[in-house]
Amino acid sequence: MASATNDRIELFLDANHVEAESHQVADGRAVVFSRRCPDKETPNEDAAALVVTSSGSAVLAVADGFGGQPAGEQAARIALESLAESVTEALSDGGTLRTGILDGFERANEAINAMGVGAATTMVALEIDDGAVRPYHVGDSMALVVGQRGKTKLQTVSHSPVGYAVESGMLHEADALHHEDLHIVSNMLGSPEMRIEIGTFVRLRPWDTVLIASDGLFDNIPTQEVTDLIRTSPLPKVAKRLAAECDQRMRNPGEGQASKPDDLSFILFRLRG
């Protein structure tokens, strides 16, 4: 089992990136981007984290504090700090990434509830180990794995009425992005009924692209368009395209395009070679 010695934790709190940051992670490279909603002067309520272990495994995470509710920024920070602490503690005690991640979600939920102000956040975490990934999520921040030819190998389902309607086939995604209930989330950290959804392991091939993101991305760009944008080109270029496309749609959408101004955070990852 991995030891916590020399583990590395990178937290991106209240960030307002102009360009994405690139970091060596596990057996590949991660690119992180987090930016406030256009024209917003209050803090960025999204946050992101990288937890890189001494054994070569890693956890990537994005949290999206609820806007319009008290302490959204603080809830996102607590979620990621709790996750990072639980992962490193679990590994130092001879445990697994899975145990650390699940304990992190539970610890975060307890801490946010204990604030007693109605704060809440979503969180998506991705375990990377030995060339495979597995998602864990609460809420509508999403994980996506896409092959170089555009095949979707993994996509989480948003915990929301609209997300479930799309997954069941009752609602087309193009219509979902304009739905009046798009903002409603049915599962969150900061709720006594919080539940953690655990995905299955997906083994990565070279040039597979991994993406985790807050709803600032997927509420503005349909998933198929996201897939087309991320499946080729170097990751810094992919990040630049995603950020620019979101900014354009938030500020000045074209005819028929969805537009939901919001904080935006995402992490991209690919294996080396």
BELWOBEL-V108409 format. One record per run of one state. SS is the DSSP state (H for helix, E for strand, C for the rest). FROM is the first residue (numbers start at 0). LEN is the number of residues. If there is no record, write none. Layout:
BEGIN
ss: <SS/SS>
from: <FROM/FROM>
len: <LEN/LEN>
END
This chain:
BEGIN
ss: <C/E/C/E/C/E/C/E/C/E/C/H/C/H/C/E/C/E/C/E/C/E/C/H/C/H/C/E/C/E/C/E/C/E/C/H/C/H/C/H/C/E/C>
from: <0/7/13/20/25/27/35/45/52/57/65/71/92/96/115/120/129/131/138/141/146/151/155/160/168/172/176/188/189/196/198/201/203/208/213/214/218/222/230/234/252/263/271>
len: <7/6/7/5/2/8/10/7/5/8/6/21/4/19/5/9/2/7/3/5/5/4/5/8/4/4/12/1/7/2/3/2/5/5/1/4/4/8/4/18/11/8/2>
END
